[in-house]
Amino acid sequence: MKKDNVISILSENMKELRMKANITQEELSFRSGLHRNYISDTERGTRNISIKAVEKIAQGLEVPVEDLFVNKNK
Amino acid sequence: MKKDNVISILSENMKELRMKANITQEELSFRSGLHRNYISDTERGTRNISIKAVEKIAQGLEVPVEDLFVNKNK
């Protein structure tokens, strides 16, 4: 079931944008400078990360930060 | 000088949206359930806050989370 909270929204957008970029979690980890477990947890929606970490993920995905927070379930 | 990093972007948008809502930092603190110093620091761009905290601020301002991350300097 899709959820309407910020952690779930980030999780879904991150996965979708990573798939679109056609890169693995390992590659995103390398590009963003974040640990692979950190990437994996965030994509599963089990972490309340900081906005600086979100910025690194956005840079790794080459998207603006706001794209990671768009709520597509509204 | 305007900066292009996520903390500055959040800081500027938060201030602008709070002014638009015509509420004080104290009122936003009450509405979001975050301490007034926390609101003040975030608006000054001196804190790397979590995404759950951003969600509370967005709820207090009655805006979608993504509105707080739009980069208007691009």
N, CA and C atoms of all chains as a GROMACS GRO file, in nm:
protein
  444
    1MET      N    1   0.083  -0.120   0.000
    1MET     CA    2   0.000   0.000   0.000
    1MET      C    3   0.087   0.126   0.000
    2LYS      N    4   0.048   0.221  -0.080
    2LYS     CA    5   0.124   0.345  -0.086
    2LYS      C    6   0.090   0.436   0.032
    3LYS      N    7   0.193   0.499   0.085
    3LYS     CA    8   0.173   0.585   0.201
    3LYS      C    9   0.203   0.730   0.167
    4ASP      N   10   0.146   0.814   0.253
    4ASP     CA   11   0.147   0.956   0.224
    4ASP      C   12   0.247   1.034   0.311
    5ASN      N   13   0.343   0.963   0.373
    5ASN     CA   14   0.438   1.035   0.457
    5ASN      C   15   0.570   1.057   0.384
    6VAL      N   16   0.647   1.150   0.434
    6VAL     CA   17   0.766   1.195   0.363
    6VAL      C   18   0.869   1.083   0.341
    7ILE      N   19   0.879   0.991   0.435
    7ILE     CA   20   0.977   0.883   0.421
    7ILE      C   21   0.936   0.788   0.308
    8SER      N   22   0.807   0.758   0.300
    8SER     CA   23   0.758   0.672   0.192
    8SER      C   24   0.767   0.740   0.056
    9ILE      N   25   0.738   0.869   0.054
    9ILE     CA   26   0.743   0.945  -0.072
    9ILE      C   27   0.888   0.947  -0.124
   10LEU      N   28   0.982   0.977  -0.035
   10LEU     CA   29   1.123   0.976  -0.074
   10LEU      C   30   1.165   0.838  -0.123
   11SER      N   31   1.124   0.737  -0.050
   11SER     CA   32   1.157   0.599  -0.084
   11SER      C   33   1.110   0.563  -0.226
   12GLU      N   34   0.985   0.594  -0.254
   12GLU     CA   35   0.930   0.560  -0.387
   12GLU      C   36   0.996   0.639  -0.500
   13ASN      N   37   1.012   0.770  -0.478
   13ASN     CA   38   1.073   0.854  -0.582
   13ASN      C   39   1.218   0.815  -0.608
   14MET      N   40   1.288   0.785  -0.500
   14MET     CA   41   1.429   0.748  -0.512
   14MET      C   42   1.444   0.621  -0.596
   15LYS      N   43   1.361   0.523  -0.566
   15LYS     CA   44   1.368   0.397  -0.640
   15LYS      C   45   1.336   0.421  -0.789
   16GLU      N   46   1.228   0.496  -0.811
   16GLU     CA   47   1.184   0.523  -0.948
   16GLU      C   48   1.293   0.597  -1.027
   17LEU      N   49   1.352   0.699  -0.964
   17LEU     CA   50   1.454   0.779  -1.034
   17LEU      C   51   1.584   0.699  -1.055
   18ARG      N   52   1.614   0.611  -0.962
   18ARG     CA   53   1.733   0.527  -0.978
   18ARG      C   54   1.713   0.428  -1.093
   19MET      N   55   1.592   0.371  -1.102
   19MET     CA   56   1.561   0.279  -1.212
   19MET      C   57   1.570   0.353  -1.347
   20LYS      N   58   1.515   0.475  -1.346
   20LYS     CA   59   1.515   0.557  -1.467
   20LYS      C   60   1.658   0.588  -1.511
   21ALA      N   61   1.745   0.614  -1.412
   21ALA     CA   62   1.886   0.642  -1.442
   21ALA      C   63   1.960   0.514  -1.478
   22ASN      N   64   1.891   0.401  -1.455
   22ASN     CA   65   1.948   0.271  -1.488
   22ASN      C   66   2.079   0.242  -1.416
   23ILE      N   67   2.079   0.272  -1.287
   23ILE     CA   68   2.196   0.241  -1.206
   23ILE      C   69   2.157   0.157  -1.083
   24THR      N   70   2.252   0.081  -1.034
   24THR     CA   71   2.230  -0.003  -0.916
   24THR      C   72   2.242   0.081  -0.789
   25GLN      N   73   2.198   0.023  -0.677
   25GLN     CA   74   2.216   0.091  -0.548
   25GLN      C   75   2.365   0.111  -0.520
   26GLU      N   76   2.445   0.016  -0.563
   26GLU     CA   77   2.590   0.025  -0.542
   26GLU      C   78   2.648   0.144  -0.619
   27GLU      N   79   2.602   0.162  -0.742
   27GLU     CA   80   2.650   0.274  -0.823
   27GLU      C   81   2.603   0.407  -0.761
   28LEU      N   82   2.480   0.410  -0.714
   28LEU     CA   83   2.429   0.532  -0.651
   28LEU      C   84   2.508   0.562  -0.523
   29SER      N   85   2.541   0.459  -0.451
   29SER     CA   86   2.625   0.473  -0.331
   29SER      C   87   2.758   0.539  -0.368
   30PHE      N   88   2.820   0.490  -0.473
   30PHE     CA   89   2.947   0.544  -0.520
   30PHE      C   90   2.932   0.690  -0.562
   31ARG      N   91   2.830   0.718  -0.640
   31ARG     CA   92   2.809   0.855  -0.692
   31ARG      C   93   2.774   0.956  -0.584
   32SER      N   94   2.700   0.911  -0.482
   32SER     CA   95   2.655   1.004  -0.378
   32SER      C   96   2.751   1.012  -0.260
   33GLY      N   97   2.841   0.915  -0.251
   33GLY     CA   98   2.935   0.913  -0.139
   33GLY      C   99   2.870   0.866  -0.010
   34LEU      N  100   2.755   0.799  -0.021
   34LEU     CA  101   2.688   0.744   0.098
   34LEU      C  102   2.705   0.592   0.099
   35HIS      N  103   2.705   0.535   0.218
   35HIS     CA  104   2.723   0.390   0.230
   35HIS      C  105   2.608   0.316   0.162
   36ARG      N  106   2.641   0.200   0.106
   36ARG     CA  107   2.541   0.121   0.036
   36ARG      C  108   2.422   0.084   0.125
   37ASN      N  109   2.447   0.052   0.250
   37ASN     CA  110   2.338   0.019   0.344
   37ASN      C  111   2.246   0.140   0.367
   38TYR      N  112   2.305   0.254   0.366
   38TYR     CA  113   2.232   0.379   0.385
   38TYR      C  114   2.137   0.401   0.267
   39ILE      N  115   2.190   0.382   0.148
   39ILE     CA  116   2.109   0.392   0.026
   39ILE      C  117   1.996   0.289   0.030
   40SER      N  118   2.031   0.168   0.064
   40SER     CA  119   1.934   0.058   0.068
   40SER      C  120   1.823   0.085   0.171
   41ASP      N  121   1.861   0.127   0.291
   41ASP     CA  122   1.762   0.158   0.395
   41ASP      C  123   1.670   0.272   0.353
   42THR      N  124   1.728   0.375   0.292
   42THR     CA  125   1.648   0.491   0.252
   42THR      C  126   1.548   0.450   0.144
   43GLU      N  127   1.594   0.368   0.054
   43GLU     CA  128   1.505   0.323  -0.055
   43GLU      C  129   1.395   0.230  -0.002
   44ARG      N  130   1.422   0.162   0.108
   44ARG     CA  131   1.319   0.077   0.169
   44ARG      C  132   1.229   0.156   0.264
   45GLY      N  133   1.267   0.281   0.287
   45GLY     CA  134   1.183   0.365   0.374
   45GLY      C  135   1.198   0.333   0.522
   46THR      N  136   1.317   0.298   0.563
   46THR     CA  137   1.336   0.265   0.705
   46THR      C  138   1.431   0.363   0.776
   47ARG      N  139   1.457   0.476   0.710
   47ARG     CA  140   1.546   0.573   0.774
   47ARG      C  141   1.494   0.715   0.764
   48ASN      N  142   1.511   0.789   0.871
   48ASN     CA  143   1.476   0.931   0.873
   48ASN      C  144   1.604   1.011   0.849
   49ILE      N  145   1.641   1.029   0.722
   49ILE     CA  146   1.771   1.089   0.691
   49ILE      C  147   1.769   1.242   0.694
   50SER      N  148   1.886   1.301   0.693
   50SER     CA  149   1.897   1.447   0.698
   50SER      C  150   1.884   1.505   0.557
   51ILE      N  151   1.856   1.635   0.551
   51ILE     CA  152   1.840   1.698   0.420
   51ILE      C  153   1.972   1.703   0.343
   52LYS      N  154   2.086   1.708   0.414
   52LYS     CA  155   2.214   1.704   0.343
   52LYS      C  156   2.236   1.568   0.275
   53ALA      N  157   2.190   1.463   0.341
   53ALA     CA  158   2.201   1.330   0.281
   53ALA      C  159   2.110   1.321   0.158
   54VAL      N  160   1.991   1.380   0.167
   54VAL     CA  161   1.900   1.382   0.052
   54VAL      C  162   1.966   1.456  -0.065
   55GLU      N  163   2.034   1.564  -0.033
   55GLU     CA  164   2.103   1.642  -0.136
   55GLU      C  165   2.209   1.556  -0.208
   56LYS      N  166   2.281   1.476  -0.133
   56LYS     CA  167   2.382   1.389  -0.194
   56LYS      C  168   2.318   1.285  -0.286
   57ILE      N  169   2.204   1.232  -0.242
   57ILE     CA  170   2.132   1.135  -0.326
   57ILE      C  171   2.084   1.202  -0.455
   58ALA      N  172   2.030   1.324  -0.441
   58ALA     CA  173   1.984   1.398  -0.559
   58ALA      C  174   2.100   1.422  -0.656
   59GLN      N  175   2.215   1.458  -0.602
   59GLN     CA  176   2.333   1.481  -0.687
   59GLN      C  177   2.374   1.352  -0.757
   60GLY      N  178   2.368   1.241  -0.682
   60GLY     CA  179   2.403   1.111  -0.740
   60GLY      C  180   2.308   1.071  -0.852
   61LEU      N  181   2.180   1.112  -0.836
   61LEU     CA  182   2.079   1.080  -0.938
   61LEU      C  183   2.069   1.188  -1.046
   62GLU      N  184   2.143   1.297  -1.024
   62GLU     CA  185   2.141   1.411  -1.117
   62GLU      C  186   2.001   1.468  -1.136
   63VAL      N  187   1.931   1.487  -1.024
   63VAL     CA  188   1.798   1.550  -1.026
   63VAL      C  189   1.794   1.660  -0.921
   64PRO      N  190   1.701   1.756  -0.935
   64PRO     CA  191   1.684   1.857  -0.829
   64PRO      C  192   1.628   1.789  -0.703
   65VAL      N  193   1.664   1.840  -0.586
   65VAL     CA  194   1.617   1.782  -0.460
   65VAL      C  195   1.464   1.771  -0.457
   66GLU      N  196   1.395   1.874  -0.506
   66GLU     CA  197   1.248   1.872  -0.496
   66GLU      C  198   1.184   1.753  -0.569
   67ASP      N  199   1.252   1.702  -0.672
   67ASP     CA  200   1.197   1.586  -0.744
   67ASP      C  201   1.183   1.464  -0.654
   68LEU      N  202   1.264   1.458  -0.550
   68LEU     CA  203   1.259   1.343  -0.459
   68LEU      C  204   1.142   1.352  -0.360
   69PHE      N  205   1.077   1.469  -0.357
   69PHE     CA  206   0.969   1.488  -0.259
   69PHE      C  207   0.831   1.506  -0.323
   70VAL      N  208   0.823   1.491  -0.453
   70VAL     CA  209   0.693   1.506  -0.519
   70VAL      C  210   0.601   1.391  -0.478
   71ASN      N  211   0.483   1.425  -0.430
   71ASN     CA  212   0.386   1.324  -0.388
   71ASN      C  213   0.295   1.287  -0.505
   72LYS      N  214   0.320   1.170  -0.562
   72LYS     CA  215   0.244   1.128  -0.680
   72LYS      C  216   0.113   1.058  -0.646
   73ASN      N  217   0.089   1.040  -0.517
   73ASN     CA  218  -0.033   0.969  -0.477
   73ASN      C  219  -0.150   1.061  -0.447
   74LYS      N  220  -0.129   1.189  -0.467
   74LYS     CA  221  -0.236   1.284  -0.434
   74LYS      C  222  -0.335   1.295  -0.548
   75MET      N  223   2.429   3.692   0.006
   75MET     CA  224   2.439   3.620  -0.122
   75MET      C  225   2.356   3.491  -0.115
   76LYS      N  226   2.285   3.465  -0.218
   76LYS     CA  227   2.203   3.344  -0.221
   76LYS      C  228   2.289   3.223  -0.253
   77LYS      N  229   2.259   3.113  -0.185
   77LYS     CA  230   2.338   2.992  -0.204
   77LYS      C  231   2.254   2.882  -0.263
   78ASP      N  232   2.324   2.787  -0.321
   78ASP     CA  233   2.259   2.685  -0.400
   78ASP      C  234   2.252   2.550  -0.328
   79ASN      N  235   2.273   2.550  -0.197
   79ASN     CA  236   2.270   2.421  -0.128
   79ASN      C  237   2.137   2.400  -0.057
   80VAL      N  238   2.108   2.277  -0.024
   80VAL     CA  239   1.976   2.240   0.025
   80VAL      C  240   1.937   2.312   0.154
   81ILE      N  241   2.033   2.337   0.240
   81ILE     CA  242   2.003   2.404   0.366
   81ILE      C  243   1.961   2.550   0.342
   82SER      N  244   2.032   2.617   0.251
   82SER     CA  245   1.996   2.755   0.217
   82SER      C  246   1.863   2.763   0.144
   83ILE      N  247   1.840   2.668   0.056
   83ILE     CA  248   1.713   2.665  -0.019
   83ILE      C  249   1.596   2.647   0.076
   84LEU      N  250   1.608   2.551   0.167
   84LEU     CA  251   1.503   2.530   0.268
   84LEU      C  252   1.483   2.655   0.352
   85SER      N  253   1.592   2.713   0.394
   85SER     CA  254   1.588   2.834   0.476
   85SER      C  255   1.510   2.947   0.408
   86GLU      N  256   1.544   2.974   0.284
   86GLU     CA  257   1.475   3.082   0.210
   86GLU      C  258   1.328   3.052   0.186
   87ASN      N  259   1.298   2.930   0.143
   87ASN     CA  260   1.159   2.895   0.114
   87ASN      C  261   1.073   2.898   0.240
   88MET      N  262   1.133   2.849   0.349
   88MET     CA  263   1.060   2.843   0.475
   88MET      C  264   1.022   2.984   0.521
   89LYS      N  265   1.118   3.074   0.512
   89LYS     CA  266   1.092   3.211   0.555
   89LYS      C  267   0.983   3.274   0.466
   90GLU      N  268   1.000   3.256   0.336
   90GLU     CA  269   0.905   3.313   0.241
   90GLU      C  270   0.763   3.259   0.264
   91LEU      N  271   0.751   3.129   0.282
   91LEU     CA  272   0.619   3.068   0.300
   91LEU      C  273   0.558   3.104   0.436
   92ARG      N  274   0.643   3.122   0.536
   92ARG     CA  275   0.593   3.163   0.667
   92ARG      C  276   0.540   3.307   0.660
   93MET      N  277   0.613   3.393   0.588
   93MET     CA  278   0.568   3.532   0.570
   93MET      C  279   0.434   3.534   0.495
   94LYS      N  280   0.427   3.451   0.391
   94LYS     CA  281   0.307   3.443   0.310
   94LYS      C  282   0.188   3.397   0.394
   95ALA      N  283   0.213   3.303   0.484
   95ALA     CA  284   0.108   3.253   0.574
   95ALA      C  285   0.078   3.355   0.684
   96ASN      N  286   0.165   3.455   0.691
   96ASN     CA  287   0.147   3.562   0.788
   96ASN      C  288   0.146   3.512   0.933
   97ILE      N  289   0.239   3.425   0.963
   97ILE     CA  290   0.251   3.376   1.100
   97ILE      C  291   0.394   3.396   1.152
   98THR      N  292   0.408   3.405   1.282
   98THR     CA  293   0.539   3.422   1.346
   98THR      C  294   0.609   3.286   1.358
   99GLN      N  295   0.739   3.293   1.391
   99GLN     CA  296   0.813   3.169   1.416
   99GLN      C  297   0.750   3.096   1.535
  100GLU      N  298   0.702   3.171   1.631
  100GLU     CA  299   0.641   3.110   1.749
  100GLU      C  300   0.514   3.034   1.711
  101GLU      N  301   0.435   3.094   1.624
  101GLU     CA  302   0.311   3.027   1.580
  101GLU      C  303   0.346   2.902   1.498
  102LEU      N  304   0.447   2.912   1.414
  102LEU     CA  305   0.489   2.794   1.334
  102LEU      C  306   0.541   2.684   1.427
  103SER      N  307   0.611   2.725   1.530
  103SER     CA  308   0.659   2.630   1.629
  103SER      C  309   0.541   2.554   1.691
  104PHE      N  310   0.439   2.628   1.729
  104PHE     CA  311   0.319   2.568   1.788
  104PHE      C  312   0.250   2.474   1.689
  105ARG      N  313   0.234   2.519   1.566
  105ARG     CA  314   0.163   2.439   1.465
  105ARG      C  315   0.237   2.312   1.425
  106SER      N  316   0.371   2.322   1.423
  106SER     CA  317   0.450   2.207   1.376
  106SER      C  318   0.492   2.115   1.490
  107GLY      N  319   0.480   2.163   1.613
  107GLY     CA  320   0.522   2.082   1.727
  107GLY      C  321   0.673   2.077   1.743
  108LEU      N  322   0.744   2.170   1.680
  108LEU     CA  323   0.891   2.177   1.694
  108LEU      C  324   0.927   2.296   1.784
  109HIS      N  325   1.038   2.283   1.852
  109HIS     CA  326   1.080   2.391   1.942
  109HIS      C  327   1.108   2.519   1.863
  110ARG      N  328   1.082   2.631   1.927
  110ARG     CA  329   1.100   2.759   1.860
  110ARG      C  330   1.244   2.782   1.815
  111ASN      N  331   1.341   2.738   1.894
  111ASN     CA  332   1.482   2.752   1.854
  111ASN      C  333   1.513   2.669   1.730
  112TYR      N  334   1.447   2.556   1.720
  112TYR     CA  335   1.466   2.467   1.607
  112TYR      C  336   1.414   2.534   1.478
  113ILE      N  337   1.297   2.595   1.490
  113ILE     CA  338   1.238   2.670   1.379
  113ILE      C  339   1.331   2.786   1.340
  114SER      N  340   1.376   2.859   1.441
  114SER     CA  341   1.462   2.974   1.419
  114SER      C  342   1.594   2.934   1.351
  115ASP      N  343   1.659   2.829   1.401
  115ASP     CA  344   1.785   2.781   1.343
  115ASP      C  345   1.766   2.735   1.198
  116THR      N  346   1.657   2.664   1.174
  116THR     CA  347   1.633   2.612   1.039
  116THR      C  348   1.610   2.727   0.942
  117GLU      N  349   1.538   2.827   0.988
  117GLU     CA  350   1.511   2.943   0.902
  117GLU      C  351   1.638   3.025   0.878
  118ARG      N  352   1.731   3.021   0.972
  118ARG     CA  353   1.859   3.090   0.953
  118ARG      C  354   1.959   3.004   0.875
  119GLY      N  355   1.922   2.879   0.848
  119GLY     CA  356   2.011   2.792   0.770
  119GLY      C  357   2.130   2.742   0.848
  120THR      N  358   2.111   2.716   0.976
  120THR     CA  359   2.223   2.666   1.057
  120THR      C  360   2.201   2.524   1.109
  121ARG      N  361   2.104   2.456   1.051
  121ARG     CA  362   2.078   2.318   1.095
  121ARG      C  363   2.057   2.223   0.978
  122ASN      N  364   2.112   2.104   0.995
  122ASN     CA  365   2.089   1.997   0.897
  122ASN      C  366   1.981   1.906   0.953
  123ILE      N  367   1.854   1.943   0.928
  123ILE     CA  368   1.744   1.872   0.994
  123ILE      C  369   1.702   1.746   0.918
  124SER      N  370   1.623   1.663   0.984
  124SER     CA  371   1.577   1.538   0.923
  124SER      C  372   1.455   1.563   0.835
  125ILE      N  373   1.428   1.467   0.747
  125ILE     CA  374   1.313   1.485   0.657
  125ILE      C  375   1.180   1.480   0.734
  126LYS      N  376   1.176   1.408   0.846
  126LYS     CA  377   1.052   1.407   0.927
  126LYS      C  378   1.027   1.546   0.987
  127ALA      N  379   1.134   1.614   1.026
  127ALA     CA  380   1.119   1.750   1.079
  127ALA      C  381   1.070   1.844   0.968
  128VAL      N  382   1.124   1.826   0.847
  128VAL     CA  383   1.078   1.908   0.733
  128VAL      C  384   0.928   1.885   0.710
  129GLU      N  385   0.887   1.761   0.723
  129GLU     CA  386   0.746   1.727   0.704
  129GLU      C  387   0.658   1.802   0.805
  130LYS      N  388   0.704   1.809   0.929
  130LYS     CA  389   0.628   1.881   1.033
  130LYS      C  390   0.618   2.030   1.000
  131ILE      N  391   0.729   2.086   0.950
  131ILE     CA  392   0.729   2.228   0.912
  131ILE      C  393   0.630   2.250   0.796
  132ALA      N  394   0.633   2.160   0.697
  132ALA     CA  395   0.542   2.171   0.583
  132ALA      C  396   0.396   2.164   0.630
  133GLN      N  397   0.369   2.075   0.724
  133GLN     CA  398   0.232   2.064   0.777
  133GLN      C  399   0.193   2.192   0.852
  134GLY      N  400   0.288   2.247   0.926
  134GLY     CA  401   0.262   2.372   0.997
  134GLY      C  402   0.234   2.488   0.902
  135LEU      N  403   0.300   2.485   0.787
  135LEU     CA  404   0.282   2.591   0.686
  135LEU      C  405   0.168   2.559   0.589
  136GLU      N  406   0.115   2.437   0.600
  136GLU     CA  407   0.009   2.388   0.511
  136GLU      C  408   0.050   2.393   0.364
  137VAL      N  409   0.170   2.343   0.338
  137VAL     CA  410   0.220   2.332   0.199
  137VAL      C  411   0.275   2.190   0.178
  138PRO      N  412   0.283   2.145   0.051
  138PRO     CA  413   0.347   2.016   0.026
  138PRO      C  414   0.497   2.026   0.056
  139VAL      N  415   0.557   1.915   0.101
  139VAL     CA  416   0.700   1.914   0.135
  139VAL      C  417   0.786   1.967   0.019
  140GLU      N  418   0.753   1.928  -0.103
  140GLU     CA  419   0.838   1.967  -0.216
  140GLU      C  420   0.848   2.119  -0.235
  141ASP      N  421   0.746   2.191  -0.191
  141ASP     CA  422   0.750   2.338  -0.202
  141ASP      C  423   0.865   2.397  -0.123
  142LEU      N  424   0.908   2.328  -0.019
  142LEU     CA  425   1.017   2.378   0.065
  142LEU      C  426   1.154   2.355   0.001
  143PHE      N  427   1.157   2.278  -0.108
  143PHE     CA  428   1.286   2.247  -0.171
  143PHE      C  429   1.303   2.303  -0.312
  144VAL      N  430   1.207   2.382  -0.356
  144VAL     CA  431   1.217   2.441  -0.489
  144VAL      C  432   1.332   2.541  -0.492
  145ASN      N  433   1.421   2.524  -0.586
  145ASN     CA  434   1.535   2.614  -0.600
  145ASN      C  435   1.500   2.729  -0.694
  146LYS      N  436   1.475   2.845  -0.636
  146LYS     CA  437   1.432   2.960  -0.717
  146LYS      C  438   1.549   3.038  -0.776
  147ASN      N  439   1.671   2.998  -0.743
  147ASN     CA  440   1.789   3.071  -0.791
  147ASN      C  441   1.847   3.014  -0.920
  148LYS      N  442   1.780   2.911  -0.972
  148LYS     CA  443   1.834   2.849  -1.092
  148LYS      C  444   1.792   2.925  -1.217
   0.00000   0.00000   0.00000
